[in-house]
Amino acid sequence: MTEIKAYRGHIRNWEALMAELEITGPLSREERENAILIKAYEKWGVEMADHFYGMFAFALYDEEKDRIFACRDQFGTKPFYYYVTADGNLLFGTMIRDILGQPGFVKELNEEMLQIYMSLTYVAGEDTFFKGLKKLLPGRYLIWEKGELQITRYWRPEFHPDESKSLEDWADEIHETLKTIVPEVKTADEKAFSFLSGGVDSSYVLAMTDAEAAACCGYENPKFDESPLAEETAKFLGRRFSKREVQPEEYFDIVPYVMYNMEQPLGDASAIVFTLGCQAAVKEAPICYSGEGSDEFFGGYNMYRNAERYGDNLKTFYVGNTNIMKEDDKKRILKHYDPEVLPINLVKSIYEENEGLDPLSKMSDVDIQIWLEGDIYLNVDKMSTACGLEIRMPLTDRRIFDIASRMPSRYKVNAEQNKVAFRTAAAKVLPEEVAFRKKLGFIVPIRIWMADERYNQHVHAMFRSEAAEKFFNVDEINHIFEEYQGGNSDLWRQIWTIYTFLVWYDEYFVKR
């Protein structure tokens, strides 16, 4: 007998799996996905995830073998955590809070992670901020049997460029594949909303799906506000549009709520806005489309255009999308600095795997394995869950990545443009000015707001708190704050990263 012990996710190809596994209906979504998990394990065993498309993290108990089998999807869209107690028991769950209160768990801070966090602004790799609590990394499964733990990697990103196709061929393959995927993303009786920015990803997703309405977060300051561009796209596609204007007061007020529900600190300023967007979206529909995945797959970030210039030097410094603080800075700021704890150590094995690939493929590989899981998907999962919203991401799919893995880098970026083939595909259903619009990113006016005394009082207080005294040289971090307020706005990331850690620490180790 097989029993489901934990599961969160959405299996896209459920219809095909039900037919192959001889599961008959009608069944509710929960019933059919539970049946698929059990029948797939009984048929394919530890190879079951190779047959799934979608997002998932689960744990099954195999009574016959007295075994726990746990698995996380290929890209890590859903989290899974585990902890071995002092008396040899395995604790596990898809949320950290599932584990914190269980007998045998000892809550201790893993201070080494702070040193990594200060550079990356997110928690990368298998370790967490809780000592002994591990993440099951993407594309891995776990077996716990007879008191022994075994972790196996069943999938990893691989790149095999195919030089036989033209740009238009690649665009056609992207478009036709997305046409196949979109009907699987939700059933006809489910109602979905869509996030929409001024960029191509969310615009393409909206154009390809049946969402009747879309929304964008925006700001009073037009320099940061993408909503007019988003509204133009919505009008072109004939969809209802709304704007959620974010005010600085509410932005700062909700930070403790976000850090608590994130379960680990995240220094991505857009996460706060994303939370406010989720709170608004859930009033429209229980499901919301979002466009994550294509940037990392198809060369969407502007820095990717410098890949060839970096060459083989990448493996000495490139640790993913963010690297905001150098080691000398951390040595000066942190009270407990360990020269052996370096972000580059997290990616050494990735560079060993991708030896021989071109520089852009190497950068994409690092971001798919480190940045996507540690920042983007963490934010999407944690905050949508906290708000009672379910996010579906059509572009995060093995079939989409399969195209990207075969596409030569010249069809991803060139001197003028990023995501070239992807944009060419999107132009089949969008105006060219939308499909080829310059990437703006999820911008937030935080560098302006945090310098304003009307909004930064809590930041000031946390920088002088007992927790700050415990981990940081307080004079140094307050000097950074003063320099930032004096006009060096580029320092906002360092301040925000320190602040989010302190707020998270307050939530988990001071208040609770």
Summary of the structure (lengths in Angstrom):
residues: 512
radius of gyration: 22.6
end to end distance: 38.9
largest distance: 67.4
contacts: 1719
relative contact order: 0.13
helix: 48%
strand: 15%
